[in-house]
Amino acid sequence: MTVQQQRIPYPARVAICLPIGAVAALVGNVAHRMGAAQNIPYGLLLAFLIIGVGAVFSRGFAGTVGVAVHLIVSSVVVWQMSSYGPGGDILMPTGGASLVTFFSHYATLLWMGGMLVIQIIVVCLPSRLFAGLNGGRSSVTPVAPAASTAPAASVPSAVSAADSASAMDPAVAPDSAARNKESRA
């Protein structure tokens, strides 16, 4: 019995990037302040790792559009969490007398800027790096088996038509073949 793989439609793959971006931003936003008071920003590194893994998965799963959706959703979530709450309190402080170390003072700004930079870097990476994470799409060109009568996939050749004609036809003048080789060099 042969099991066939069901492909997820492209709009559904893009829609899956919405909650991935929201969860990555939410968890990263909570984690980015860990260690900032001791001036050891392990929470900031963890938050960057979380947002980077979400962006790479979105890029591999739904392409550039998927990581763009991830970037927009995660930016909106972080922007909403950086505003004042209903009681006037704030989750992401950017200044104050109690913030005495460098990372306790700047961790929020580094998180907000670094989150965007990491996702933009993922957008700019070449698509061949994400060939194995492509959501079931095959990047391998099918080739007919050796015993089959079907034609095999064609491979572009570096030999020009004039060179192949001169190799097959002895009536072609040798100097025309030499000219073709010189024109390619």
C-alpha positions in Angstrom: 0.0 0.0 0.0 1.4 3.4 -1.0 1.0 6.3 1.4 0.6 9.7 -0.4 1.7 12.8 1.4 -1.0 15.5 1.5 0.2 19.0 0.8 -0.9 21.8 2.9 -2.4 24.6 0.7 -0.3 27.8 0.5 -2.8 30.1 2.2 -3.0 27.7 5.1 0.8 27.6 5.4 0.8 31.4 5.5 -2.0 31.5 8.1 0.1 29.1 10.3 2.8 31.8 10.4 0.4 34.1 12.3 0.3 32.2 15.6 4.0 31.3 15.3 4.9 35.0 15.1 2.5 35.9 18.0 3.8 33.1 20.3 7.5 33.8 19.5 7.0 37.5 20.2 5.1 36.8 23.4 7.6 34.3 24.8 10.5 36.4 23.7 9.0 39.5 25.2 8.7 37.9 28.6 12.1 36.3 28.4 14.2 39.3 27.2 14.6 40.8 30.7 16.0 37.7 32.3 19.5 38.4 33.6 19.4 42.1 32.7 19.6 43.2 36.3 22.9 41.2 36.7 24.2 42.6 33.4 24.2 39.0 32.0 21.6 39.1 29.1 20.9 35.4 28.7 17.2 36.3 28.4 17.9 38.6 25.5 19.9 35.9 23.7 17.1 33.4 24.4 14.5 35.8 23.1 16.6 36.4 19.9 16.9 32.6 19.5 13.1 32.1 19.8 12.3 34.9 17.3 15.0 33.6 14.9 13.8 30.0 15.0 10.2 31.2 14.4 11.3 33.3 11.4 13.4 30.5 9.9 10.5 28.0 10.3 8.1 30.6 8.7 10.5 31.2 5.8 11.0 27.5 5.2 7.3 26.7 5.5 5.7 29.5 3.6 8.5 31.4 1.9 9.2 35.1 2.0 5.5 35.9 2.5 5.5 33.6 5.6 8.4 35.4 7.2 6.9 38.8 6.3 3.7 37.8 8.1 5.8 36.6 11.0 7.6 39.9 11.1 4.4 41.9 11.1 2.6 39.9 13.7 5.5 39.7 16.1 6.2 43.5 15.7 2.5 44.3 16.5 2.5 42.0 19.6 5.7 43.5 20.9 4.5 47.0 20.2 1.2 46.3 22.0 3.1 44.9 25.0 5.4 47.9 25.2 2.5 50.3 25.8 1.1 51.2 29.2 -1.3 48.7 30.8 -4.8 49.6 32.2 -3.4 50.4 35.7 -0.6 52.5 34.3 2.1 49.9 34.7 4.5 48.8 32.0 6.0 45.4 31.1 9.0 46.8 29.1 10.8 49.5 31.0 13.3 51.7 29.1 14.5 54.0 31.8 14.3 54.8 35.5 16.4 55.1 38.7 16.2 51.4 39.5 17.8 50.4 36.1 21.5 50.7 37.0 23.3 48.2 34.8 23.7 48.6 31.0 21.5 45.7 30.1 18.8 46.5 32.6 18.6 50.0 31.0 18.8 49.0 27.3 17.5 45.4 27.2 14.1 46.5 25.9 15.5 48.7 23.2 17.9 46.0 22.1 15.1 43.5 22.0 12.8 45.7 19.9 15.5 46.6 17.4 17.2 43.2 17.4 14.0 41.4 16.8 13.4 43.4 13.6 17.0 43.0 12.4 17.0 39.2 12.9 13.8 38.8 10.9 15.0 41.0 8.1 18.2 39.0 7.9 16.1 35.8 7.5 14.2 37.5 4.7 17.5 38.4 2.9 19.0 34.9 3.1 19.0 32.9 -0.1 16.1 30.5 -0.6 18.4 27.6 -1.2 19.2 27.5 2.5 15.6 26.7 3.2 15.2 23.9 0.6 14.7 21.2 3.3 12.1 23.1 5.2 9.8 23.7 2.3 6.5 22.3 3.6 6.4 19.2 1.5 7.4 20.8 -1.8 10.0 18.8 -3.7 13.1 20.6 -4.8 14.5 17.5 -6.5 13.9 17.1 -10.3 12.4 13.6 -11.0 14.5 11.4 -13.2 13.1 8.4 -15.0 14.5 5.0 -14.0 17.2 3.4 -16.1 14.9 0.5 -17.3 12.1 2.9 -18.3 11.4 4.1 -21.8 10.5 7.6 -20.7 13.0 10.3 -21.5 15.3 11.4 -18.7 15.4 15.0 -17.4 17.5 17.1 -19.7 20.7 18.6 -18.3 21.9 21.9 -19.8 25.1 21.3 -21.8 28.1 23.5 -21.9 28.8 22.4 -25.5 27.6 24.8 -28.1 25.6 23.7 -31.2 28.5 24.5 -33.5 30.9 22.4 -31.5 28.6 19.4 -31.5 27.9 19.8 -35.2 31.7 19.9 -35.9 32.2 16.8 -33.8 29.6 14.8 -35.6 30.1 16.1 -39.2 33.6 15.7 -40.6 32.7 18.0 -43.5 32.6 21.1 -41.2 35.8 23.0 -41.5 38.2 22.7 -38.6 38.8 26.5 -38.6 35.1 27.2 -37.9 35.3 25.0 -34.8 38.5 26.8 -33.7 36.7 30.2 -34.2 33.8 29.0 -32.0 36.2 28.0 -29.3 38.0 31.3 -29.4 34.8 33.3 -29.3 33.8 31.5 -26.0 37.2 32.2 -24.4 
